[in-house]
Amino acid sequence: MQFVDLFCGIGGFHAALRQLGHECVFACDADADAAEMYEKNFGINAHHDVRDCKDLPDFDILCAGFPCQPFSKSGSQQGFNDLTRGTLFHEIMRIVRESKPKILFLENVPNLHTHDDGNTFEIIKASIEEEGYHFSSAILSPHEFGTPQIRKRLYMVAIKQEYCREEVFQFPKGTQQKTSVKTILDKKRSVNKKYYLSDKEIRILNHWNDFIQRINPEMKPPSPTWSQDFGRTYPLEHIHPISKQWRITVKDLKKNLEKDGLYVPRSRLRKEVLRCFPPYIISTKKPLPEWKKRFISNNRIFWKNNEQLLEDDWLSTVREFEQTYQKFEWQVGDEKRDIWKHMIQFRPSGIRVKRTNYIPALVAIAQIPIIGWQKRRMTPKECARAQDFDVDGVISKPYALSDISSIAYKQLGNAVNVKITKIVMQEIERYIR
């Protein structure tokens, strides 16, 4: 069958469907860097703007991993109100009405299913069904099919009613087989030095490793661990300190800092003094939410129980780090308390330590998984294997990635997983009449 690849990125849909013998007759993506790699790998010059896609060649399958940012938890969640990206689904439907393909194969973030209390998803489903399609959806992740990456995505399949069997289309079930990050790693000697951690990064992680090894072995660190509140005593009972409704004086704010043994600015300006407090308590409008009070209180209790084990030197050192490096998440349960034995991420929300059976979902921002025991970030090739691209030439010609690592990471974070796409397409082939 012939297919079009809308919002094609670097070609996750294409790589999967090509393996099954299907032919791409048109591709489109607004990202010039992604389009460049697409042409290099598939020999197709991707059209730039989906809004200009007119008079397309005949095709059977419409594939589209349409922009997820308007629906993602990590984005603004404006949905269809995002006039730049949120309305692009309507362009898909325009092409559907014009071309009437047999099959629609769509992918997006799981949050699309619940966005706006489910209304967004219902609009998408109803729009497709109105055009005479049977609609099905499921949330699937590579780790369910043997690839060591947790990457839950919403897959949507719509088939023209006249091609449907009597039974309902069923998505494939995961094998739940054990996975290990080690299966996708490069040979150590082939890894470029640029992927290894800096001295600064090693120092920060060593400090948190010291933390996890020093604390009471009977106690688990709070999740998340906010070291900014270790030893702090500022009140939580009423309103955020920055709020005008909070009646504590600047003088008393300074007393709080002094009491906690922290830097006390000379300034009399409220905003200058408040900069010495953790940024996550700052607000101009709302009281401190109960969940945040609970996190802060848990961290303060934990500090009291472990203060003597950590000593003064540990806290004074961690306070020298940037705010994001003062936060920590231990997500490996009761496994060995050694950061360097696990997977690590530097995230905006803090340092996260995870098990070695799989990596967290690759994203388009700089949260590249770190291989603790090798003290380095995963290479683009390793990340490509986590997305099941054939970078080793096992199936066909090796898949080429951008020579610029930052671009390659971004493109892989935006890509559709090849293995899941292939498995779902095989089920579609078995189902249609």
Protein Blocks (a to p, Z undefined) as FASTA:
>chain_A
ZZddehklnolmmmmmmmnopacfbdcdfblklmmmmmmmnopacdfblmlmghiacdfb
dcddddfklmgmklnonmjmlmklmmmmmmmmmmmmmnopabdcddddfklmmggghlmm
mmmmmmmmmnopacddddddfklnopacdddddddddddfklpcfbdcdddddekiacdf
klmcccfklpcfklpccfklmmmmmmmmmmmmmmcfkbccdddddfklgoiabdfklccf
klmklmcdfklmmmmmmmnopacdfbfbfklmmmmpcfklgcfkbccdfklmmmmmmmmm
mmmmmmmmnommlmmmmmmpcfklmgccdfehjaccdfklmccdddfkbccdddfkbccd
ddfbdcdccdfklopacdfklmmmmnopafkommmccddddfblklmmmmmmmpccfklm
mmmmmmmmmmpZZ
